Amino acid sequence: PKNEIGVQIMGPIHGVLFLAYVVAGVLVGVRRHWRWTRTLVLLVAGVLPFAPFVVERTWLRQQELADASAAQRVATPSKASTAGPTSSTR
């Protein structure tokens, strides 16, 4: 068929890029100390069309919420720091 040359060229390129995705996913999982289930979700998402975009968006949203929560904890002074001087500091 006509498209055979395209498959012969693009097939190996696609395969190498997928293997690079798998290796990068495992390396990121190891370096970021992810649970194996999180790494597995990343690898399975790589097989399903558009799933990596959904997974990335979900994880980024979770990270933004965690960052906002941490920023709020830092910005809110604790009761101990707003109580004023204590008898031991007079």
PDB file with SEQRES, HELIX, SHEET and CRYST1 records, atoms N, CA, C and O in Angstrom:
SEQRES   1 A   90  PRO LYS ASN GLU ILE GLY VAL GLN ILE MET GLY PRO ILE          
SEQRES   2 A   90  HIS GLY VAL LEU PHE LEU ALA TYR VAL VAL ALA GLY VAL          
SEQRES   3 A   90  LEU VAL GLY VAL ARG ARG HIS TRP ARG TRP THR ARG THR          
SEQRES   4 A   90  LEU VAL LEU LEU VAL ALA GLY VAL LEU PRO PHE ALA PRO          
SEQRES   5 A   90  PHE VAL VAL GLU ARG THR TRP LEU ARG GLN GLN GLU LEU          
SEQRES   6 A   90  ALA ASP ALA SER ALA ALA GLN ARG VAL ALA THR PRO SER          
SEQRES   7 A   90  LYS ALA SER THR ALA GLY PRO THR SER SER THR ARG              
HELIX    1 AA1 GLU A    4  ARG A   31  1                                  28    
HELIX    2 AA2 TRP A   36  ALA A   45  1                                  10    
HELIX    3 AA3 ALA A   51  ALA A   75  1                                  25    
HELIX    4 AA4 LYS A   79  THR A   82  1                                   4    
HELIX    5 AA5 SER A   87  THR A   89  5                                   3    
CRYST1    1.000    1.000    1.000  90.00  90.00  90.00 P 1           1          
ATOM      1  N   PRO A   1       0.810  -1.206   0.000  1.00  0.00           N  
ATOM      2  CA  PRO A   1       0.000   0.000   0.000  1.00  0.00           C  
ATOM      3  C   PRO A   1       0.847   1.262   0.000  1.00  0.00           C  
ATOM      4  O   PRO A   1       2.058   1.225   0.222  1.00  0.00           O  
ATOM      5  N   LYS A   2       0.178   2.378  -0.254  1.00  0.00           N  
ATOM      6  CA  LYS A   2       0.856   3.668  -0.369  1.00  0.00           C  
ATOM      7  C   LYS A   2       1.487   4.125   0.953  1.00  0.00           C  
ATOM      8  O   LYS A   2       2.583   4.686   0.953  1.00  0.00           O  
ATOM      9  N   ASN A   3       0.810   3.890   2.064  1.00  0.00           N  
ATOM     10  CA  ASN A   3       1.279   4.426   3.337  1.00  0.00           C  
ATOM     11  C   ASN A   3       2.341   3.573   4.015  1.00  0.00           C  
ATOM     12  O   ASN A   3       2.739   3.867   5.142  1.00  0.00           O  
ATOM     13  N   GLU A   4       2.795   2.549   3.368  1.00  0.00           N  
ATOM     14  CA  GLU A   4       3.782   1.660   3.981  1.00  0.00           C  
ATOM     15  C   GLU A   4       5.073   2.401   4.329  1.00  0.00           C  
ATOM     16  O   GLU A   4       5.662   2.137   5.377  1.00  0.00           O  
ATOM     17  N   ILE A   5       5.519   3.307   3.488  1.00  0.00           N  
ATOM     18  CA  ILE A   5       6.748   4.051   3.764  1.00  0.00           C  
ATOM     19  C   ILE A   5       6.579   4.932   4.994  1.00  0.00           C  
ATOM     20  O   ILE A   5       7.511   5.098   5.781  1.00  0.00           O  
ATOM     21  N   GLY A   6       5.378   5.499   5.155  1.00  0.00           N  
ATOM     22  CA  GLY A   6       5.108   6.319   6.337  1.00  0.00           C  
ATOM     23  C   GLY A   6       5.173   5.505   7.614  1.00  0.00           C  
ATOM     24  O   GLY A   6       5.702   5.966   8.626  1.00  0.00           O  
ATOM     25  N   VAL A   7       4.640   4.304   7.570  1.00  0.00           N  
ATOM     26  CA  VAL A   7       4.679   3.425   8.732  1.00  0.00           C  
ATOM     27  C   VAL A   7       6.124   3.012   9.024  1.00  0.00           C  
ATOM     28  O   VAL A   7       6.526   2.945  10.186  1.00  0.00           O  
ATOM     29  N   GLN A   8       6.891   2.739   7.995  1.00  0.00           N  
ATOM     30  CA  GLN A   8       8.280   2.335   8.182  1.00  0.00           C  
ATOM     31  C   GLN A   8       9.115   3.452   8.802  1.00  0.00           C  
ATOM     32  O   GLN A   8      10.065   3.187   9.538  1.00  0.00           O  
ATOM     33  N   ILE A   9       8.761   4.690   8.504  1.00  0.00           N  
ATOM     34  CA  ILE A   9       9.514   5.824   9.056  1.00  0.00           C  
ATOM     35  C   ILE A   9       8.970   6.231  10.421  1.00  0.00           C  
ATOM     36  O   ILE A   9       9.717   6.360  11.390  1.00  0.00           O  
ATOM     37  N   MET A  10       7.657   6.432  10.479  1.00  0.00           N  
ATOM     38  CA  MET A  10       7.062   6.968  11.705  1.00  0.00           C  
ATOM     39  C   MET A  10       6.920   5.921  12.813  1.00  0.00           C  
ATOM     40  O   MET A  10       6.941   6.271  13.993  1.00  0.00           O  
ATOM     41  N   GLY A  11       6.776   4.666  12.457  1.00  0.00           N  
ATOM     42  CA  GLY A  11       6.623   3.607  13.464  1.00  0.00           C  
ATOM     43  C   GLY A  11       7.784   3.557  14.448  1.00  0.00           C  
ATOM     44  O   GLY A  11       7.559   3.609  15.658  1.00  0.00           O  
ATOM     45  N   PRO A  12       9.020   3.457  13.964  1.00  0.00           N  
ATOM     46  CA  PRO A  12      10.158   3.432  14.886  1.00  0.00           C  
ATOM     47  C   PRO A  12      10.311   4.732  15.680  1.00  0.00           C  
ATOM     48  O   PRO A  12      10.691   4.704  16.851  1.00  0.00           O  
ATOM     49  N   ILE A  13      10.017   5.860  15.050  1.00  0.00           N  
ATOM     50  CA  ILE A  13      10.106   7.144  15.753  1.00  0.00           C  
ATOM     51  C   ILE A  13       9.102   7.162  16.904  1.00  0.00           C  
ATOM     52  O   ILE A  13       9.431   7.551  18.024  1.00  0.00           O  
ATOM     53  N   HIS A  14       7.874   6.736  16.611  1.00  0.00           N  
ATOM     54  CA  HIS A  14       6.833   6.665  17.640  1.00  0.00           C  
ATOM     55  C   HIS A  14       7.256   5.717  18.764  1.00  0.00           C  
ATOM     56  O   HIS A  14       7.056   6.022  19.940  1.00  0.00           O  
ATOM     57  N   GLY A  15       7.827   4.593  18.417  1.00  0.00           N  
ATOM     58  CA  GLY A  15       8.272   3.619  19.416  1.00  0.00           C  
ATOM     59  C   GLY A  15       9.358   4.182  20.320  1.00  0.00           C  
ATOM     60  O   GLY A  15       9.315   3.999  21.537  1.00  0.00           O  
ATOM     61  N   VAL A  16      10.325   4.860  19.732  1.00  0.00           N  
ATOM     62  CA  VAL A  16      11.414   5.451  20.519  1.00  0.00           C  
ATOM     63  C   VAL A  16      10.880   6.541  21.442  1.00  0.00           C  
ATOM     64  O   VAL A  16      11.291   6.631  22.599  1.00  0.00           O  
ATOM     65  N   LEU A  17       9.963   7.372  20.937  1.00  0.00           N  
ATOM     66  CA  LEU A  17       9.383   8.424  21.775  1.00  0.00           C  
ATOM     67  C   LEU A  17       8.572   7.828  22.930  1.00  0.00           C  
ATOM     68  O   LEU A  17       8.603   8.351  24.044  1.00  0.00           O  
ATOM     69  N   PHE A  18       7.851   6.743  22.667  1.00  0.00           N  
ATOM     70  CA  PHE A  18       7.087   6.102  23.742  1.00  0.00           C  
ATOM     71  C   PHE A  18       8.030   5.519  24.787  1.00  0.00           C  
ATOM     72  O   PHE A  18       7.790   5.663  25.986  1.00  0.00           O  
ATOM     73  N   LEU A  19       9.091   4.869  24.349  1.00  0.00           N  
ATOM     74  CA  LEU A  19      10.057   4.331  25.315  1.00  0.00           C  
ATOM     75  C   LEU A  19      10.703   5.451  26.126  1.00  0.00           C  
ATOM     76  O   LEU A  19      10.957   5.277  27.318  1.00  0.00           O  
ATOM     77  N   ALA A  20      10.968   6.583  25.509  1.00  0.00           N  
ATOM     78  CA  ALA A  20      11.510   7.737  26.236  1.00  0.00           C  
ATOM     79  C   ALA A  20      10.504   8.224  27.278  1.00  0.00           C  
ATOM     80  O   ALA A  20      10.892   8.594  28.386  1.00  0.00           O  
ATOM     81  N   TYR A  21       9.215   8.225  26.930  1.00  0.00           N  
ATOM     82  CA  TYR A  21       8.155   8.608  27.873  1.00  0.00           C  
ATOM     83  C   TYR A  21       8.144   7.658  29.070  1.00  0.00           C  
ATOM     84  O   TYR A  21       8.042   8.102  30.214  1.00  0.00           O  
ATOM     85  N   VAL A  22       8.247   6.368  28.815  1.00  0.00           N  
ATOM     86  CA  VAL A  22       8.238   5.375  29.890  1.00  0.00           C  
ATOM     87  C   VAL A  22       9.455   5.568  30.801  1.00  0.00           C  
ATOM     88  O   VAL A  22       9.322   5.584  32.024  1.00  0.00           O  
ATOM     89  N   VAL A  23      10.623   5.711  30.208  1.00  0.00           N  
ATOM     90  CA  VAL A  23      11.846   5.900  31.006  1.00  0.00           C  
ATOM     91  C   VAL A  23      11.761   7.192  31.812  1.00  0.00           C  
ATOM     92  O   VAL A  23      12.095   7.210  32.996  1.00  0.00           O  
ATOM     93  N   ALA A  24      11.316   8.271  31.171  1.00  0.00           N  
ATOM     94  CA  ALA A  24      11.187   9.547  31.878  1.00  0.00           C  
ATOM     95  C   ALA A  24      10.166   9.437  33.007  1.00  0.00           C  
ATOM     96  O   ALA A  24      10.387   9.977  34.091  1.00  0.00           O  
ATOM     97  N   GLY A  25       9.063   8.752  32.769  1.00  0.00           N  
ATOM     98  CA  GLY A  25       8.050   8.576  33.808  1.00  0.00           C  
ATOM     99  C   GLY A  25       8.578   7.824  35.012  1.00  0.00           C  
ATOM    100  O   GLY A  25       8.316   8.205  36.153  1.00  0.00           O  
ATOM    101  N   VAL A  26       9.317   6.761  34.763  1.00  0.00           N  
ATOM    102  CA  VAL A  26       9.896   5.983  35.861  1.00  0.00           C  
ATOM    103  C   VAL A  26      10.939   6.816  36.607  1.00  0.00           C  
ATOM    104  O   VAL A  26      10.960   6.815  37.838  1.00  0.00           O  
ATOM    105  N   LEU A  27      11.798   7.522  35.881  1.00  0.00           N  
ATOM    106  CA  LEU A  27      12.820   8.348  36.537  1.00  0.00           C  
ATOM    107  C   LEU A  27      12.198   9.447  37.392  1.00  0.00           C  
ATOM    108  O   LEU A  27      12.651   9.694  38.510  1.00  0.00           O  
ATOM    109  N   VAL A  28      11.177  10.101  36.881  1.00  0.00           N  
ATOM    110  CA  VAL A  28      10.498  11.146  37.653  1.00  0.00           C  
ATOM    111  C   VAL A  28       9.858  10.531  38.893  1.00  0.00           C  
ATOM    112  O   VAL A  28       9.957  11.087  39.986  1.00  0.00           O  
ATOM    113  N   GLY A  29       9.209   9.395  38.724  1.00  0.00           N  
ATOM    114  CA  GLY A  29       8.591   8.722  39.865  1.00  0.00           C  
ATOM    115  C   GLY A  29       9.589   8.365  40.945  1.00  0.00           C  
ATOM    116  O   GLY A  29       9.310   8.528  42.133  1.00  0.00           O  
ATOM    117  N   VAL A  30      10.750   7.878  40.541  1.00  0.00           N  
ATOM    118  CA  VAL A  30      11.785   7.506  41.511  1.00  0.00           C  
ATOM    119  C   VAL A  30      12.366   8.747  42.184  1.00  0.00           C  
ATOM    120  O   VAL A  30      12.504   8.781  43.407  1.00  0.00           O  
ATOM    121  N   ARG A  31      12.703   9.753  41.403  1.00  0.00           N  
ATOM    122  CA  ARG A  31      13.335  10.954  41.962  1.00  0.00           C  
ATOM    123  C   ARG A  31      12.396  11.771  42.839  1.00  0.00           C  
ATOM    124  O   ARG A  31      12.839  12.442  43.770  1.00  0.00           O  
ATOM    125  N   ARG A  32      11.090  11.715  42.543  1.00  0.00           N  
ATOM    126  CA  ARG A  32      10.117  12.461  43.350  1.00  0.00           C  
ATOM    127  C   ARG A  32       9.510  11.609  44.457  1.00  0.00           C  
ATOM    128  O   ARG A  32       8.633  12.061  45.192  1.00  0.00           O  
ATOM    129  N   HIS A  33       9.989  10.362  44.567  1.00  0.00           N  
ATOM    130  CA  HIS A  33       9.542   9.431  45.619  1.00  0.00           C  
ATOM    131  C   HIS A  33       8.036   9.194  45.563  1.00  0.00           C  
ATOM    132  O   HIS A  33       7.363   9.165  46.593  1.00  0.00           O  
ATOM    133  N   TRP A  34       7.515   9.025  44.345  1.00  0.00           N  
ATOM    134  CA  TRP A  34       6.099   8.727  44.175  1.00  0.00           C  
ATOM    135  C   TRP A  34       5.823   7.306  44.623  1.00  0.00           C  
ATOM    136  O   TRP A  34       6.702   6.446  44.574  1.00  0.00           O  
ATOM    137  N   ARG A  35       4.583   7.062  45.065  1.00  0.00           N  
ATOM    138  CA  ARG A  35       4.153   5.689  45.285  1.00  0.00           C  
ATOM    139  C   ARG A  35       4.098   5.003  43.926  1.00  0.00           C  
ATOM    140  O   ARG A  35       3.912   5.660  42.902  1.00  0.00           O  
ATOM    141  N   TRP A  36       4.259   3.699  43.918  1.00  0.00           N  
ATOM    142  CA  TRP A  36       4.294   2.967  42.648  1.00  0.00           C  
ATOM    143  C   TRP A  36       2.970   3.103  41.904  1.00  0.00           C  
ATOM    144  O   TRP A  36       2.946   3.044  40.674  1.00  0.00           O  
ATOM    145  N   THR A  37       1.871   3.285  42.629  1.00  0.00           N  
ATOM    146  CA  THR A  37       0.577   3.418  41.960  1.00  0.00           C  
ATOM    147  C   THR A  37       0.504   4.705  41.137  1.00  0.00           C  
ATOM    148  O   THR A  37      -0.092   4.723  40.060  1.00  0.00           O  
ATOM    149  N   ARG A  38       1.108   5.776  41.643  1.00  0.00           N  
ATOM    150  CA  ARG A  38       1.104   7.042  40.893  1.00  0.00           C  
ATOM    151  C   ARG A  38       1.919   6.899  39.607  1.00  0.00           C  
ATOM    152  O   ARG A  38       1.511   7.382  38.551  1.00  0.00           O  
ATOM    153  N   THR A  39       3.057   6.242  39.701  1.00  0.00           N  
ATOM    154  CA  THR A  39       3.883   6.008  38.516  1.00  0.00           C  
ATOM    155  C   THR A  39       3.141   5.114  37.527  1.00  0.00           C  
ATOM    156  O   THR A  39       3.206   5.332  36.317  1.00  0.00           O  
ATOM    157  N   LEU A  40       2.446   4.121  38.037  1.00  0.00           N  
ATOM    158  CA  LEU A  40       1.689   3.226  37.169  1.00  0.00           C  
ATOM    159  C   LEU A  40       0.576   3.986  36.441  1.00  0.00           C  
ATOM    160  O   LEU A  40       0.334   3.740  35.259  1.00  0.00           O  
ATOM    161  N   VAL A  41      -0.097   4.898  37.129  1.00  0.00           N  
ATOM    162  CA  VAL A  41      -1.133   5.719  36.484  1.00  0.00           C  
ATOM    163  C   VAL A  41      -0.511   6.517  35.338  1.00  0.00           C  
ATOM    164  O   VAL A  41      -1.093   6.615  34.257  1.00  0.00           O  
ATOM    165  N   LEU A  42       0.662   7.082  35.574  1.00  0.00           N  
ATOM    166  CA  LEU A  42       1.341   7.845  34.532  1.00  0.00           C  
ATOM    167  C   LEU A  42       1.655   6.970  33.323  1.00  0.00           C  
ATOM    168  O   LEU A  42       1.460   7.390  32.183  1.00  0.00           O  
ATOM    169  N   LEU A  43       2.138   5.763  33.567  1.00  0.00           N  
ATOM    170  CA  LEU A  43       2.507   4.876  32.465  1.00  0.00           C  
ATOM    171  C   LEU A  43       1.281   4.373  31.705  1.00  0.00           C  
ATOM    172  O   LEU A  43       1.311   4.281  30.478  1.00  0.00           O  
ATOM    173  N   VAL A  44       0.221   4.052  32.412  1.00  0.00           N  
ATOM    174  CA  VAL A  44      -1.008   3.609  31.740  1.00  0.00           C  
ATOM    175  C   VAL A  44      -1.608   4.757  30.932  1.00  0.00           C  
ATOM    176  O   VAL A  44      -2.126   4.550  29.835  1.00  0.00           O  
ATOM    177  N   ALA A  45      -1.533   5.962  31.480  1.00  0.00           N  
ATOM    178  CA  ALA A  45      -2.047   7.122  30.755  1.00  0.00           C  
ATOM    179  C   ALA A  45      -1.313   7.318  29.434  1.00  0.00           C  
ATOM    180  O   ALA A  45      -1.887   7.833  28.474  1.00  0.00           O  
ATOM    181  N   GLY A  46      -0.064   6.915  29.379  1.00  0.00           N  
ATOM    182  CA  GLY A  46       0.707   7.053  28.148  1.00  0.00           C  
ATOM    183  C   GLY A  46       0.211   6.172  27.015  1.00  0.00           C  
ATOM    184  O   GLY A  46       0.546   6.409  25.855  1.00  0.00           O  
ATOM    185  N   VAL A  47      -0.586   5.155  27.338  1.00  0.00           N  
ATOM    186  CA  VAL A  47      -1.102   4.243  26.327  1.00  0.00           C  
ATOM    187  C   VAL A  47      -2.442   4.738  25.776  1.00  0.00           C  
ATOM    188  O   VAL A  47      -2.790   4.455  24.630  1.00  0.00           O  
ATOM    189  N   LEU A  48      -3.181   5.469  26.588  1.00  0.00           N  
ATOM    190  CA  LEU A  48      -4.524   5.921  26.198  1.00  0.00           C  
ATOM    191  C   LEU A  48      -4.456   7.299  25.546  1.00  0.00           C  
ATOM    192  O   LEU A  48      -3.778   8.191  26.057  1.00  0.00           O  
ATOM    193  N   PRO A  49      -5.140   7.477  24.440  1.00  0.00           N  
ATOM    194  CA  PRO A  49      -5.116   8.786  23.777  1.00  0.00           C  
ATOM    195  C   PRO A  49      -5.637   9.899  24.688  1.00  0.00           C  
ATOM    196  O   PRO A  49      -6.683   9.747  25.318  1.00  0.00           O  
ATOM    197  N   PHE A  50      -4.939  10.971  24.757  1.00  0.00           N  
ATOM    198  CA  PHE A  50      -5.267  12.178  25.516  1.00  0.00           C  
ATOM    199  C   PHE A  50      -5.241  11.997  27.029  1.00  0.00           C  
ATOM    200  O   PHE A  50      -5.396  12.980  27.753  1.00  0.00           O  
ATOM    201  N   ALA A  51      -5.053  10.800  27.528  1.00  0.00           N  
ATOM    202  CA  ALA A  51      -5.032  10.574  28.976  1.00  0.00           C  
ATOM    203  C   ALA A  51      -3.885  11.316  29.672  1.00  0.00           C  
ATOM    204  O   ALA A  51      -4.089  11.811  30.780  1.00  0.00           O  
ATOM    205  N   PRO A  52      -2.695  11.416  29.081  1.00  0.00           N  
ATOM    206  CA  PRO A  52      -1.641  12.167  29.770  1.00  0.00           C  
ATOM    207  C   PRO A  52      -2.036  13.618  30.046  1.00  0.00           C  
ATOM    208  O   PRO A  52      -1.635  14.185  31.063  1.00  0.00           O  
ATOM    209  N   PHE A  53      -2.813  14.219  29.157  1.00  0.00           N  
ATOM    210  CA  PHE A  53      -3.242  15.600  29.367  1.00  0.00           C  
ATOM    211  C   PHE A  53      -4.207  15.698  30.544  1.00  0.00           C  
ATOM    212  O   PHE A  53      -4.147  16.643  31.330  1.00  0.00           O  
ATOM    213  N   VAL A  54      -5.096  14.711  30.658  1.00  0.00           N  
ATOM    214  CA  VAL A  54      -6.050  14.685  31.769  1.00  0.00           C  
ATOM    215  C   VAL A  54      -5.314  14.466  33.092  1.00  0.00           C  
ATOM    216  O   VAL A  54      -5.586  15.146  34.081  1.00  0.00           O  
ATOM    217  N   VAL A  55      -4.389  13.518  33.100  1.00  0.00           N  
ATOM    218  CA  VAL A  55      -3.630  13.228  34.316  1.00  0.00           C  
ATOM    219  C   VAL A  55      -2.810  14.446  34.729  1.00  0.00           C  
ATOM    220  O   VAL A  55      -2.796  14.814  35.903  1.00  0.00           O  
ATOM    221  N   GLU A  56      -2.135  15.065  33.785  1.00  0.00           N  
ATOM    222  CA  GLU A  56      -1.320  16.237  34.101  1.00  0.00           C  
ATOM    223  C   GLU A  56      -2.183  17.364  34.657  1.00  0.00           C  
ATOM    224  O   GLU A  56      -1.824  17.997  35.650  1.00  0.00           O  
ATOM    225  N   ARG A  57      -3.309  17.607  34.022  1.00  0.00           N  
ATOM    226  CA  ARG A  57      -4.194  18.683  34.494  1.00  0.00           C  
ATOM    227  C   ARG A  57      -4.692  18.401  35.904  1.00  0.00           C  
ATOM    228  O   ARG A  57      -4.730  19.302  36.742  1.00  0.00           O  
ATOM    229  N   THR A  58      -5.071  17.164  36.169  1.00  0.00           N  
ATOM    230  CA  THR A  58      -5.550  16.782  37.502  1.00  0.00           C  
ATOM    231  C   THR A  58      -4.458  16.954  38.536  1.00  0.00           C  
ATOM    232  O   THR A  58      -4.697  17.516  39.605  1.00  0.00           O  
ATOM    233  N   TRP A  59      -3.258  16.475  38.230  1.00  0.00           N  
ATOM    234  CA  TRP A  59      -2.160  16.566  39.192  1.00  0.00           C  
ATOM    235  C   TRP A  59      -1.731  18.008  39.419  1.00  0.00           C  
ATOM    236  O   TRP A  59      -1.401  18.391  40.542  1.00  0.00           O  
ATOM    237  N   LEU A  60      -1.733  18.815  38.349  1.00  0.00           N  
ATOM    238  CA  LEU A  60      -1.380  20.229  38.523  1.00  0.00           C  
ATOM    239  C   LEU A  60      -2.406  20.948  39.385  1.00  0.00           C  
ATOM    240  O   LEU A  60      -2.041  21.779  40.218  1.00  0.00           O  
ATOM    241  N   ARG A  61      -3.680  20.640  39.196  1.00  0.00           N  
ATOM    242  CA  ARG A  61      -4.732  21.251  40.009  1.00  0.00           C  
ATOM    243  C   ARG A  61      -4.557  20.851  41.480  1.00  0.00           C  
ATOM    244  O   ARG A  61      -4.703  21.686  42.374  1.00  0.00           O  
ATOM    245  N   GLN A  62      -4.247  19.583  41.725  1.00  0.00           N  
ATOM    246  CA  GLN A  62      -4.009  19.128  43.098  1.00  0.00           C  
ATOM    247  C   GLN A  62      -2.814  19.858  43.706  1.00  0.00           C  
ATOM    248  O   GLN A  62      -2.850  20.240  44.875  1.00  0.00           O  
ATOM    249  N   GLN A  63      -1.761  20.053  42.920  1.00  0.00           N  
ATOM    250  CA  GLN A  63      -0.574  20.743  43.414  1.00  0.00           C  
ATOM    251  C   GLN A  63      -0.875  22.204  43.706  1.00  0.00           C  
ATOM    252  O   GLN A  63      -0.406  22.744  44.708  1.00  0.00           O  
ATOM    253  N   GLU A  64      -1.653  22.851  42.844  1.00  0.00           N  
ATOM    254  CA  GLU A  64      -2.026  24.253  43.073  1.00  0.00           C  
ATOM    255  C   GLU A  64      -2.841  24.396  44.355  1.00  0.00           C  
ATOM    256  O   GLU A  64      -2.642  25.344  45.115  1.00  0.00           O  
ATOM    257  N   LEU A  65      -3.752  23.465  44.597  1.00  0.00           N  
ATOM    258  CA  LEU A  65      -4.543  23.501  45.830  1.00  0.00           C  
ATOM    259  C   LEU A  65      -3.653  23.296  47.053  1.00  0.00           C  
ATOM    260  O   LEU A  65      -3.831  23.967  48.069  1.00  0.00           O  
ATOM    261  N   ALA A  66      -2.708  22.385  46.961  1.00  0.00           N  
ATOM    262  CA  ALA A  66      -1.789  22.150  48.074  1.00  0.00           C  
ATOM    263  C   ALA A  66      -0.912  23.369  48.319  1.00  0.00           C  
ATOM    264  O   ALA A  66      -0.667  23.734  49.469  1.00  0.00           O  
ATOM    265  N   ASP A  67      -0.437  24.004  47.251  1.00  0.00           N  
ATOM    266  CA  ASP A  67       0.389  25.204  47.388  1.00  0.00           C  
ATOM    267  C   ASP A  67      -0.408  26.344  48.013  1.00  0.00           C  
ATOM    268  O   ASP A  67       0.101  27.065  48.871  1.00  0.00           O  
ATOM    269  N   ALA A  68      -1.661  26.505  47.581  1.00  0.00           N  
ATOM    270  CA  ALA A  68      -2.501  27.566  48.134  1.00  0.00           C  
ATOM    271  C   ALA A  68      -2.778  27.322  49.610  1.00  0.00           C  
ATOM    272  O   ALA A  68      -2.790  28.263  50.404  1.00  0.00           O  
ATOM    273  N   SER A  69      -2.997  26.082  49.978  1.00  0.00           N  
ATOM    274  CA  SER A  69      -3.238  25.742  51.376  1.00  0.00           C  
ATOM    275  C   SER A  69      -2.001  26.025  52.219  1.00  0.00           C  
ATOM    276  O   SER A  69      -2.112  26.548  53.328  1.00  0.00           O  
ATOM    277  N   ALA A  70      -0.832  25.684  51.704  1.00  0.00           N  
ATOM    278  CA  ALA A  70       0.416  25.941  52.426  1.00  0.00           C  
ATOM    279  C   ALA A  70       0.664  27.435  52.554  1.00  0.00           C  
ATOM    280  O   ALA A  70       1.115  27.897  53.602  1.00  0.00           O  
ATOM    281  N   ALA A  71       0.378  28.197  51.506  1.00  0.00           N  
ATOM    282  CA  ALA A  71       0.566  29.644  51.551  1.00  0.00           C  
ATOM    283  C   ALA A  71      -0.383  30.276  52.566  1.00  0.00           C  
ATOM    284  O   ALA A  71      -0.015  31.228  53.255  1.00  0.00           O  
ATOM    285  N   GLN A  72      -1.581  29.755  52.658  1.00  0.00           N  
ATOM    286  CA  GLN A  72      -2.551  30.286  53.615  1.00  0.00           C  
ATOM    287  C   GLN A  72      -2.098  30.002  55.044  1.00  0.00           C  
ATOM    288  O   GLN A  72      -2.261  30.843  55.927  1.00  0.00           O  
ATOM    289  N   ARG A  73      -1.529  28.817  55.272  1.00  0.00           N  
ATOM    290  CA  ARG A  73      -1.022  28.486  56.613  1.00  0.00           C  
ATOM    291  C   ARG A  73       0.127  29.399  57.007  1.00  0.00           C  
ATOM    292  O   ARG A  73       0.240  29.781  58.172  1.00  0.00           O  
ATOM    293  N   VAL A  74       0.976  29.753  56.059  1.00  0.00           N  
ATOM    294  CA  VAL A  74       2.109  30.625  56.342  1.00  0.00           C  
ATOM    295  C   VAL A  74       1.624  32.053  56.588  1.00  0.00           C  
ATOM    296  O   VAL A  74       2.152  32.744  57.459  1.00  0.00           O  
ATOM    297  N   ALA A  75       0.634  32.494  55.837  1.00  0.00           N  
ATOM    298  CA  ALA A  75       0.146  33.869  55.946  1.00  0.00           C  
ATOM    299  C   ALA A  75      -0.703  34.093  57.195  1.00  0.00           C  
ATOM    300  O   ALA A  75      -0.813  35.228  57.658  1.00  0.00           O  
ATOM    301  N   THR A  76      -1.298  33.056  57.743  1.00  0.00           N  
ATOM    302  CA  THR A  76      -2.145  33.188  58.922  1.00  0.00           C  
ATOM    303  C   THR A  76      -1.286  33.031  60.165  1.00  0.00           C  
ATOM    304  O   THR A  76      -0.733  31.958  60.406  1.00  0.00           O  
ATOM    305  N   PRO A  77      -1.168  34.107  60.968  1.00  0.00           N  
ATOM    306  CA  PRO A  77      -0.335  33.998  62.176  1.00  0.00           C  
ATOM    307  C   PRO A  77      -0.996  33.078  63.188  1.00  0.00           C  
ATOM    308  O   PRO A  77      -2.222  32.996  63.275  1.00  0.00           O  
ATOM    309  N   SER A  78      -0.169  32.398  63.939  1.00  0.00           N  
ATOM    310  CA  SER A  78      -0.696  31.508  64.971  1.00  0.00           C  
ATOM    311  C   SER A  78      -1.085  32.312  66.197  1.00  0.00           C  
ATOM    312  O   SER A  78      -0.659  33.458  66.335  1.00  0.00           O  
ATOM    313  N   LYS A  79      -1.886  31.741  67.094  1.00  0.00           N  
ATOM    314  CA  LYS A  79      -2.347  32.426  68.296  1.00  0.00           C  
ATOM    315  C   LYS A  79      -1.176  32.755  69.219  1.00  0.00           C  
ATOM    316  O   LYS A  79      -1.185  33.789  69.887  1.00  0.00           O  
ATOM    317  N   ALA A  80      -0.184  31.894  69.260  1.00  0.00           N  
ATOM    318  CA  ALA A  80       0.961  32.113  70.143  1.00  0.00           C  
ATOM    319  C   ALA A  80       1.746  33.356  69.742  1.00  0.00           C  
ATOM    320  O   ALA A  80       2.249  34.071  70.609  1.00  0.00           O  
ATOM    321  N   SER A  81       1.859  33.622  68.455  1.00  0.00           N  
ATOM    322  CA  SER A  81       2.663  34.761  68.015  1.00  0.00           C  
ATOM    323  C   SER A  81       1.915  36.077  68.134  1.00  0.00           C  
ATOM    324  O   SER A  81       2.543  37.134  68.077  1.00  0.00           O  
ATOM    325  N   THR A  82       0.574  36.056  68.300  1.00  0.00           N  
ATOM    326  CA  THR A  82      -0.198  37.292  68.401  1.00  0.00           C  
ATOM    327  C   THR A  82      -0.626  37.590  69.833  1.00  0.00           C  
ATOM    328  O   THR A  82      -1.318  38.579  70.071  1.00  0.00           O  
ATOM    329  N   ALA A  83      -0.234  36.766  70.778  1.00  0.00           N  
ATOM    330  CA  ALA A  83      -0.683  36.925  72.161  1.00  0.00           C  
ATOM    331  C   ALA A  83       0.029  38.055  72.872  1.00  0.00           C  
ATOM    332  O   ALA A  83      -0.433  38.492  73.926  1.00  0.00           O  
ATOM    333  N   GLY A  84       1.102  38.532  72.356  1.00  0.00           N  
ATOM    334  CA  GLY A  84       1.851  39.604  73.007  1.00  0.00           C  
ATOM    335  C   GLY A  84       2.938  39.044  73.903  1.00  0.00           C  
ATOM    336  O   GLY A  84       3.167  37.834  73.929  1.00  0.00           O  
ATOM    337  N   PRO A  85       3.604  39.915  74.633  1.00  0.00           N  
ATOM    338  CA  PRO A  85       4.693  39.457  75.489  1.00  0.00           C  
ATOM    339  C   PRO A  85       4.171  38.624  76.653  1.00  0.00           C  
ATOM    340  O   PRO A  85       3.089  38.865  77.188  1.00  0.00           O  
ATOM    341  N   THR A  86       4.956  37.662  77.014  1.00  0.00           N  
ATOM    342  CA  THR A  86       4.619  36.825  78.162  1.00  0.00           C  
ATOM    343  C   THR A  86       5.424  37.267  79.357  1.00  0.00           C  
ATOM    344  O   THR A  86       6.312  38.112  79.243  1.00  0.00           O  
ATOM    345  N   SER A  87       5.117  36.703  80.491  1.00  0.00           N  
ATOM    346  CA  SER A  87       5.811  37.113  81.719  1.00  0.00           C  
ATOM    347  C   SER A  87       7.292  36.790  81.675  1.00  0.00           C  
ATOM    348  O   SER A  87       8.083  37.446  82.352  1.00  0.00           O  
ATOM    349  N   SER A  88       7.683  35.796  80.898  1.00  0.00           N  
ATOM    350  CA  SER A  88       9.084  35.432  80.835  1.00  0.00           C  
ATOM    351  C   SER A  88       9.892  36.410  80.001  1.00  0.00           C  
ATOM    352  O   SER A  88      11.121  36.395  80.073  1.00  0.00           O  
ATOM    353  N   THR A  89       9.233  37.277  79.196  1.00  0.00           N  
ATOM    354  CA  THR A  89       9.976  38.199  78.354  1.00  0.00           C  
ATOM    355  C   THR A  89      10.001  39.604  78.940  1.00  0.00           C  
ATOM    356  O   THR A  89      10.583  40.501  78.330  1.00  0.00           O  
ATOM    357  N   ARG A  90       9.382  39.830  80.117  1.00  0.00           N  
ATOM    358  CA  ARG A  90       9.348  41.162  80.717  1.00  0.00           C  
ATOM    359  C   ARG A  90      10.560  41.441  81.535  1.00  0.00           C  
ATOM    360  O   ARG A  90      10.682  42.524  82.108  1.00  0.00           O  
TER     361      ARG A  90                                                      
END                                                                             
